[in-house]
Amino acid sequence: MSSDELNVVNKHLRKIARRALNPLGGVESKRALVDEYAAAHPSILEVNAEVTPVLFDKFQGEWVSADTSDPDRRILYIHGGSWMAGRVEKYRPHIARIAAATSSVVLAIDYRLAPENPFPRGLEDCVTAYKWMCRNGPKNKNAASSLFIMGDSAGGNLSLATLLVLKDRQINMPDAAVALSPATDMSWSSPSIKINAKSDVALNAKLMPMVSYGYLQKKVDPKTPYASPLFGDLEGLPPVLLQVGDTEILLDDAVGFVEKAKAAGVDATLEVYPDMPHVFQAFAPYLPDANQALQRIGEFIKRQSIGNIEQISNSED
């Protein structure tokens, strides 16, 4: 960890967090703040990737490919933003670095947002995009050699919820999933919500019930598994990697999910990064710990890809 870079990132996030408390401006002002989330340093906003637009029936997305990307190794990336904000356009630098670190092509989607589109519409968009990705690459219509789902914050929640939907509907599962600082318990009852209320520079614990209201709109129990994956039946899920900072109010959301996944027999890995803020991976290449985390994600994805290829080879023998 480099304290100079971390201080710059934390100062940037504190400014955004203070502006989030302003009651004026409504949902559009909150969406603008999410667009600014990663803009702590000019280097973070640089993009080196090929982008190919994709249009779905009710939403849109894009393929993001790096020079090293294998078009048959595909990742569905689901952005964060409290289920009410976030745009692929603003996430593009981060997604491009995911593509490079994993040597994969990444399908990033602008799923429908709350409050205009409450639960479960955004989740259904994620399932639709995953099913489409199974059959389509950035250049050709063909099956993938390996498939993954990844997301951050609310997108981490949607990534894990998508796994539960795929399992329940008996749809072919991805080879693995990665969740960055995911929200897994929308009852906001984990101990770190209170313990880390002062150390979390990005998220305000007092605003979390408002986030739930915008997404669920009091029509769904917050502990419904598709809304809060922590309360789902995790048996049979593919390998998962969760990364989180130890200053976050969502720390125990990640810890609790991994503990329950392991108890259900899932190959689950938790990586907790000291002093790191919410979705710190988005601050690469400026923040050294973000670079380390992306490297670990790349190693995880490539390792699961090799395992999948070996399984296919063994089944053909």
ChimeraX attribute file (.defattr): number of C-alpha atoms within 10 A of each C-alpha:
attribute: neighborCount
match mode: 1-to-1
recipient: residues
	/A:1	14
	/A:2	10
	/A:3	11
	/A:4	9
	/A:5	16
	/A:6	20
	/A:7	11
	/A:8	14
	/A:9	23
	/A:10	19
	/A:11	14
	/A:12	19
	/A:13	23
	/A:14	15
	/A:15	13
	/A:16	19
	/A:17	18
	/A:18	12
	/A:19	14
	/A:20	19
	/A:21	11
	/A:22	11
	/A:23	10
	/A:24	11
	/A:25	8
	/A:26	9
	/A:27	14
	/A:28	11
	/A:29	16
	/A:30	22
	/A:31	17
	/A:32	13
	/A:33	18
	/A:34	21
	/A:35	18
	/A:36	14
	/A:37	21
	/A:38	24
	/A:39	17
	/A:40	20
	/A:41	17
	/A:42	9
	/A:43	13
	/A:44	18
	/A:45	20
	/A:46	14
	/A:47	15
	/A:48	15
	/A:49	19
	/A:50	13
	/A:51	17
	/A:52	13
	/A:53	13
	/A:54	14
	/A:55	10
	/A:56	14
	/A:57	7
	/A:58	10
	/A:59	14
	/A:60	17
	/A:61	20
	/A:62	20
	/A:63	26
	/A:64	27
	/A:65	27
	/A:66	24
	/A:67	13
	/A:68	13
	/A:69	19
	/A:70	19
	/A:71	23
	/A:72	19
	/A:73	22
	/A:74	31
	/A:75	31
	/A:76	25
	/A:77	30
	/A:78	29
	/A:79	28
	/A:80	26
	/A:81	20
	/A:82	23
	/A:83	27
	/A:84	24
	/A:85	24
	/A:86	26
	/A:87	21
	/A:88	22
	/A:89	14
	/A:90	17
	/A:91	22
	/A:92	20
	/A:93	24
	/A:94	21
	/A:95	27
	/A:96	23
	/A:97	27
	/A:98	26
	/A:99	27
	/A:100	23
	/A:101	22
	/A:102	27
	/A:103	22
	/A:104	28
	/A:105	29
	/A:106	32
	/A:107	28
	/A:108	28
	/A:109	25
	/A:110	22
	/A:111	29
	/A:112	23
	/A:113	21
	/A:114	22
	/A:115	17
	/A:116	11
	/A:117	16
	/A:118	19
	/A:119	22
	/A:120	16
	/A:121	17
	/A:122	22
	/A:123	25
	/A:124	16
	/A:125	22
	/A:126	25
	/A:127	21
	/A:128	15
	/A:129	21
	/A:130	25
	/A:131	15
	/A:132	14
	/A:133	22
	/A:134	23
	/A:135	12
	/A:136	17
	/A:137	20
	/A:138	21
	/A:139	9
	/A:140	10
	/A:141	12
	/A:142	14
	/A:143	16
	/A:144	16
	/A:145	16
	/A:146	24
	/A:147	25
	/A:148	26
	/A:149	27
	/A:150	27
	/A:151	26
	/A:152	28
	/A:153	24
	/A:154	23
	/A:155	28
	/A:156	27
	/A:157	32
	/A:158	34
	/A:159	29
	/A:160	30
	/A:161	23
	/A:162	23
	/A:163	25
	/A:164	22
	/A:165	17
	/A:166	17
	/A:167	18
	/A:168	10
	/A:169	9
	/A:170	9
	/A:171	12
	/A:172	13
	/A:173	22
	/A:174	20
	/A:175	19
	/A:176	24
	/A:177	27
	/A:178	26
	/A:179	29
	/A:180	28
	/A:181	31
	/A:182	30
	/A:183	29
	/A:184	31
	/A:185	24
	/A:186	25
	/A:187	15
	/A:188	22
	/A:189	11
	/A:190	18
	/A:191	13
	/A:192	19
	/A:193	22
	/A:194	14
	/A:195	14
	/A:196	20
	/A:197	17
	/A:198	14
	/A:199	14
	/A:200	27
	/A:201	24
	/A:202	23
	/A:203	23
	/A:204	18
	/A:205	18
	/A:206	12
	/A:207	11
	/A:208	16
	/A:209	13
	/A:210	12
	/A:211	18
	/A:212	20
	/A:213	17
	/A:214	21
	/A:215	25
	/A:216	21
	/A:217	16
	/A:218	10
	/A:219	10
	/A:220	14
	/A:221	13
	/A:222	21
	/A:223	17
	/A:224	15
	/A:225	20
	/A:226	22
	/A:227	27
	/A:228	22
	/A:229	26
	/A:230	26
	/A:231	17
	/A:232	19
	/A:233	15
	/A:234	23
	/A:235	15
	/A:236	15
	/A:237	23
	/A:238	20
	/A:239	19
	/A:240	24
	/A:241	21
	/A:242	24
	/A:243	26
	/A:244	30
	/A:245	23
	/A:246	21
	/A:247	23
	/A:248	28
	/A:249	29
	/A:250	29
	/A:251	25
	/A:252	23
	/A:253	27
	/A:254	26
	/A:255	20
	/A:256	16
	/A:257	24
	/A:258	22
	/A:259	15
	/A:260	18
	/A:261	24
	/A:262	17
	/A:263	13
	/A:264	15
	/A:265	14
	/A:266	18
	/A:267	16
	/A:268	22
	/A:269	17
	/A:270	17
	/A:271	16
	/A:272	17
	/A:273	18
	/A:274	12
	/A:275	16
	/A:276	23
	/A:277	24
	/A:278	26
	/A:279	23
	/A:280	26
	/A:281	28
	/A:282	26
	/A:283	25
	/A:284	22
	/A:285	20
	/A:286	21
	/A:287	24
	/A:288	17
	/A:289	22
	/A:290	20
	/A:291	19
	/A:292	16
	/A:293	21
	/A:294	21
	/A:295	17
	/A:296	17
	/A:297	21
	/A:298	20
	/A:299	15
	/A:300	19
	/A:301	27
	/A:302	18
	/A:303	12
	/A:304	20
	/A:305	20
	/A:306	12
	/A:307	14
	/A:308	17
	/A:309	13
	/A:310	12
	/A:311	11
	/A:312	12
	/A:313	10
	/A:314	9
	/A:315	8
	/A:316	7
	/A:317	5
